[in-house]
Amino acid sequence: MPTYVFFLTNHLGEPFEAHELEFPDDQQAFNHAEILAARQYPVEIRRGGELIKQIPMGEWQAEDWLKPHLGPWPLT
């Protein structure tokens, strides 16, 4: 099975954490990356050192305690 490296990136696009996992094919690796992205982490996927896909983070939602401090949402 191919080994994939998932790099979690910060708001500047710089990798700050890496996870190495094996998957039988690219699609299953992409599915795993989508789960990470939904948790607010932009993800770079590499196989054999080569970048094969970048997935942006999911849509941001303010936590309930923060919403009153942000004013009307969405901002207009």
C-alpha positions as CSV (number, residue, x, y, z in Angstrom):
1,M,0.0,0.0,0.0
2,P,1.2,3.5,-0.8
3,T,2.2,5.7,2.1
4,Y,0.7,9.2,2.2
5,V,1.9,12.1,4.3
6,F,-0.8,14.6,5.4
7,F,0.6,18.0,6.3
8,L,-1.7,20.2,8.4
9,T,-1.0,23.8,7.5
10,N,-1.4,27.1,9.4
11,H,-3.1,30.3,8.2
12,L,0.1,31.2,6.2
13,G,0.2,27.8,4.4
14,E,3.2,26.6,6.4
15,P,3.1,22.9,7.5
16,F,3.1,22.5,11.3
17,E,2.2,18.9,11.8
18,A,2.5,15.8,9.7
19,H,0.8,12.4,9.8
20,E,2.0,9.4,7.8
21,L,-0.6,6.8,6.9
22,E,-1.1,4.0,4.4
23,F,-4.1,3.8,2.1
24,P,-4.9,1.4,-0.8
25,D,-5.6,4.2,-3.2
26,D,-5.7,8.0,-3.7
27,Q,-9.4,8.3,-3.2
28,Q,-9.3,6.9,0.3
29,A,-6.4,9.2,1.2
30,F,-8.4,12.2,-0.2
31,N,-11.4,11.1,1.9
32,H,-9.3,11.1,5.0
33,A,-7.9,14.6,4.2
34,E,-11.5,15.9,3.8
35,I,-12.2,14.8,7.4
36,L,-9.2,16.8,8.6
37,A,-10.2,19.8,6.5
38,A,-13.7,19.7,7.9
39,R,-12.1,20.1,11.4
40,Q,-10.6,23.4,10.2
41,Y,-7.2,22.2,9.0
42,P,-6.0,23.0,5.5
43,V,-4.2,19.8,4.3
44,E,-1.5,19.0,1.9
45,I,-1.3,15.4,0.7
46,R,2.0,14.0,-0.4
47,R,2.9,10.6,-1.8
48,G,6.6,9.8,-2.3
49,G,7.5,13.4,-1.5
50,E,5.4,14.7,-4.3
51,L,2.4,17.0,-3.6
52,I,-0.7,15.3,-5.0
53,K,-3.5,17.5,-3.6
54,Q,-4.2,20.4,-1.4
55,I,-7.5,20.7,0.4
56,P,-8.6,23.9,2.0
57,M,-10.2,24.0,5.4
58,G,-14.0,23.7,5.8
59,E,-16.2,26.7,6.2
60,W,-15.5,28.4,9.5
61,Q,-18.3,28.6,12.1
62,A,-18.0,30.8,15.2
63,E,-18.6,29.0,18.4
64,D,-21.7,30.0,20.3
65,W,-19.8,31.8,23.1
66,L,-18.1,34.0,20.4
67,K,-21.1,34.9,18.3
68,P,-22.4,37.8,20.5
69,H,-19.0,39.4,20.3
70,L,-18.8,39.4,16.5
71,G,-21.9,41.5,15.9
72,P,-24.3,40.7,13.0
73,W,-23.3,37.7,11.0
74,P,-22.6,37.4,8.1
75,L,-20.9,40.7,7.9
76,T,-22.4,43.0,5.3
